[in-house]
Amino acid sequence: MKMRLKIMLLLSITLLVFALNYNGTSSVNASVEGSPELLETINVNVNCTTATVITNSMITSSNTSFIHAPPGLDMNETKLENITTIGIEVSTVQSLLVYVFNNTDAATARTITDNVTSSIADAFNITSFTWNSTGTSNTYVNITYTGPGKENLTAYTEWLMSQCLASDLEGFSSTFLPMTSKPTASVGVSAFKESGSFNWAYSMMTQYSTNIPTGSDNHLIDILNLLNVSSLAPSPYANAGGMYTSMVNLQVLSNETVSYVSCQPELANPPSQPKGWYPNPSQPPNTLIYYFTFANDPTPVETLTFTFGGTVIPEFTTLTLIIALLLTAIATTALKQLKA
């Protein structure tokens, strides 16, 4: 279990920071007039060939009154000018700190991160970080550090929320603490911007993976149960001109045919009933992609389920988990591009 969690933690934060780096800033800044610049997304990735579900809850904003760095951390320091992303993710096993640079050589980037890492560790209440790896891709350099985890992840997440989030956000951030009780849970905070600027936007998330029952019958995915909450509602700050930028994305992946059976609430029927589940209009027979939106109705949902037909196989390997995480990141990226 510990090795599985470490793999998930390492991949998830790396994928997250790259997704935010390439898509996050444009998505957040492309708000329509009247938008509060708060995006809320829940991503549920069901992998039938591994009998696993990855559940991720994330909020993103360029408005620092909603999400911001911990007090005392200077995000306008000159050394951070060419950094595009700083991401930290913590589990009970370990912590990861990832930097992404643009237009900076690897040696210079490493010197900068060695100089600023101690202050980031202090701000996030992590004992220390040790350099782990340096990688390059085109004009980008990513540097990863590792540190100790937090035995009581729920208590740490509660403290982290008090440092980084507005106290009255509510909405999807209400899922953060309940989700951290799961054995493979992790919590993460990322800051991202364009190279050469200091216009930071921020994201906070929790996520975990779990197994689902196998077989060839119908399979019920209970979203609220996965989130460990009794109801779900959008944040009042996610209201953009009467429509809520709060969405639940579900993806079912298989190497065989899968089919839609039912959902609760029912499929949306705009314009009379815009709130509800929507199918992706183009999806292959071995993939289901649906999303639930609150549209213009912030009333909490107390039932949020999706039932599909297909075969779920109890087969787990490290490679298939990596593929599942990659697909989760792709789905998240696609959503950000859709909102741009």
Phi, psi and omega in degrees: 000320182295318179295319179299318181292321180298318179298314181297318181296314182296313181292318186296316182289324178296314179294322181298311184293326177289321177298317179292321183299316185271339187232337190294312185297316180295325181293316184289322183281349183269031183289146176282165180301132180092356180287139177277003178060041174234119177251137178234126180223138169241126181244123179241115182249114180259121179249108185289334183276353175239353183057040180234154174231130173253123181245127184228131176239126187219142170236144184221140180201148171262000178267109186287356172283343177266307180226138183203172177288157177301147179305142178093350179265118184276103181273359177255015178296139184304326182298339183269006189301317183264007174280133177259335180211137167235121181231136177233136179222138188230136172231185176287341184271313183198174175240149177232138176233122183236133174246143171234125179250155169232143179059039178219134180286159187298320181295316178296318179300317180296320178298316180296314182294324177298328182281329186257349186296323182297322180290326177291319177300317179297316183296326181261011175058041174252134186305308180192162176237145178240135179304138181241314183198159174228133179225158180229149176209110185055240182266008184256145175234130175242136181233130184243137174238151177239153179209180180290156177273188179240117183301317177258087186292327180295315179296320179295318180297320178299317178295317182296321177297323179292335181272331192242345186241150170296141187290341185249025181295316183054217178060218185292338178296343178291349178273347188300306182296313179301323183290333184288353176281349180286144186301325183258019186289154171215157177234141183220151174228133178230145173239137184213151183196178173277148177297136179092356179237177175230029178272077186285143165240160187227155177219145173227142182210161165229152179201162175197166175240151179208166178267156176236157180300145180264174179131179183246014178271194174287149184233124180265124175255110181265102186298315181296324177295319177296323179280349179065037179229163180266344179202166181217135179216155178285159173289143176299338180278356178268012180276113180246095179063035179094349177248142184263128180274056182229123189216144174250122181252130180237131177229125177249122183242139180206163171263006175233177181290134174236152185221149175287137177245305181194171176204157175223131349306171185289171176302141179295154179221071182290154004273350184288328181221081182284339179282130179148193181273142176234138174273150168289126186294340182231107179211139181290167183294341180259016180218137172239129177231115179228153174223147177251132178233145176282344180054241182255014185238103183276006180304132181300145172262133179254354171223126180216093187228160176216128180244131179230159176252138181159175182264128174251124187251134180279069185231116184233130173221161178299320181298316182292329176294319178300316179298317180298318180293320177299317180294325176298316179296321179297318180296319179297317179297318181298322179296317180297322179292325178297323183279342184294000000 
